[in-house]
Amino acid sequence: MTLNNSQARLFSFVQRIETLLEERKGINEGISDIKTEAKSAGFDNKVIMQMIRERAMSQAEREEWQSLCELYRATLGMLDGTPMSDNARRHMSRDEKDDREAGVDDMFDPTPEPEPAASPAEARGQGAEAFRSGKRVTENPFPAGDPARASWDEGWCSEAGSDGMDIPPEWRRSPKKAEKGDEA
């Protein structure tokens, strides 16, 4: 059977793809073997895969990812008594600083009055009240390390009714750029 040029090219494409699929199968089997070995050594494969994803990110992308995870946890009441990190608060306050410089809001006070220690329930209530009175989440009066700080953040976010989707675009992860040849 004689193949014309188009048929020969098609045949070549199919063979090359089949070869790569076989190689991919071998690579996937190798990854599976390594995961089995890691699991038998007591490591958690989900965490290992997350670490691989994070190692593929730049420092800025990783910080943004971690900040967004904390913001979402605060919104969903999942901080479990741990305070929101300074990085997450800086991430949130970037937009607030721009607002102040533009004269949008003069309510920001960089030195809030310290509050007495409070129970988690009291701190959540205070956070909710702070939201209702127009305070920003970065105006949390509890010091870092105080469990009431996270509860205050949770109360503020809960009162805001945020499901995490109202985060300003500049705080969201950047969409991945299309790979060359992905344009269809």
N, C-alpha and C positions, 0 to 999 in steps of 0.2 A: 504494500500500500504506500503510495507516494503522497506526501503531505505538501500542501501549498504553504506559502510563507505565513499566512494568518493561522492556519492550523498548527504549524510548527511552533509559533509563538505561544498560542494557547496551551499546547501540550507542555511547553517549557514552564509557563507560569504555574500550571497545575502541579507539575513535578516539584518545582521549587517550594511551593506552599506545602505540599505533602512532606517534603524533607524537613522543613521548619517545624511543622506540627509534630513530627516524630521527635525532633530535638527538644521541643517544648515539653512533650510527654516525659522524656528522660529528665529534664530539669525539674519538672513538677514532682516526679518520683523522688529525686534527690532532696528537694525541699521537704517533702513529706517524711523522708527518712531522718533528716536533721531535726524536724519537729518532734518526731517520736523519741529520738535520743534526748532532746532537751526536756521533754515531759518526764521521761524516766529518771532524769537527773533532778527533778523537782521544780523545774521552771514552768511558768504559765505561758503557753503559746500565744494567747490573745495579747498579753502584755508585750511579749517579744515582737509580735507583728506591729503593735502600736509604736514601739521604740524604733523599728525600722522605718515606719512612715515618718516619724518625727525627725529621724536622722537625715531623711531625704529633704527636709525643709531647711530653708536658710534660718539664721538666728532670728531675724525679724518675723518670718512666717511662724516659727515655733512660738515666739512670745505672743503673737497675735492669737494663735490657736489656743494656748493655755489661758490667756485672758478671756477669750470668748467662752471657753469651758467654764471658767469661774463665774462669769456673768450669768450664764445659763443656769448654773447650779444655784446661784443666789436667787434668781428669778423663780426657780422651781422649789425653793426652800430646801435645798440639798447640801448646804454648807456644813450641816451637822455640828454647829458650834465653833467651827474654825473661821477665823476672819478672812475676808477677801484680801488677796495679796496686794502689795503696793503696785505691782505691775498692772493688775486688773484695774485698780483705782486710777492709775495714771492713764490707762487706755480710755477709761470713761471720761476723765477730766480734760482730755485734749479738746473735745468739742466744747466743753463748758468754758475753757480758757478763751477759745475763739469767740464765743458768745459775749463774754465779759469785755474783751478787747473791742468788740463791735458795739458795746453799750447796750446789748440786748437785755442783760439782767444784772442788776446791782445788788442782788440779794446774797451773793456769795461772800462768806466771811471766812478767810483762810485760818482764823484762830477761834474755833468754836469753844464755848464754855464747856469745861469737863463736867460730865454727869456723874453722879454717884453710881457705884456698882449696882447692877440691876439683874434680876433673874432673866432667863431667856424669854419668858412670856412677856415680862415688862418691857424688855428691850425691843421685842417684835412690835409691841403696841406703840412704843415711842417712835420706831421707824415708820410705822404706818401713819402716825400723826404727823411726823416730819414731812412725809410725802404730801399729805393733805394740806399742810401749811405752805407748800411750795419750796421746801428745802431740797437740795440736791443730795444724791446718795453719797457723794464724797464729803458731806458735812456730818458724817457719823461722829458722834461725840466720844465714843469709846476708844481707848487706845489699842494699838495693835497688840495681840496676845490675849486680850480680854475676850472671853467667850461671848459676852454680850454684844461685841462688835458684829460678829456674824449674824446673830439673831436680829440686830437692828437692821442690817442689810437685807435679811430675808423679809422682815416686816415691810420695809420700804418698797422692795420689789413686788411683794405680794399685793400691796395696796395700789401699786402702779398698774396692776392687772396685766403685767407684761408676761408674754409667753416666750420672750427672747427674740421675737421676730421684728420688734420695733426698734432694734438697734440701728443707729444711723449707718448709712452705707460705708462710711470711712472706717467703721469698726468691724465690718464683715470681712470674711476671708475673700481675697481676690479670686475671681473665677480663673480657672486654668486656661491658658492661651491654647488655641488649637494647634495641634502638631502639624508640621508641614505635610501636606497630602490629606489632611483630615477635612479640608473644605469640600463640602459636597453640595 
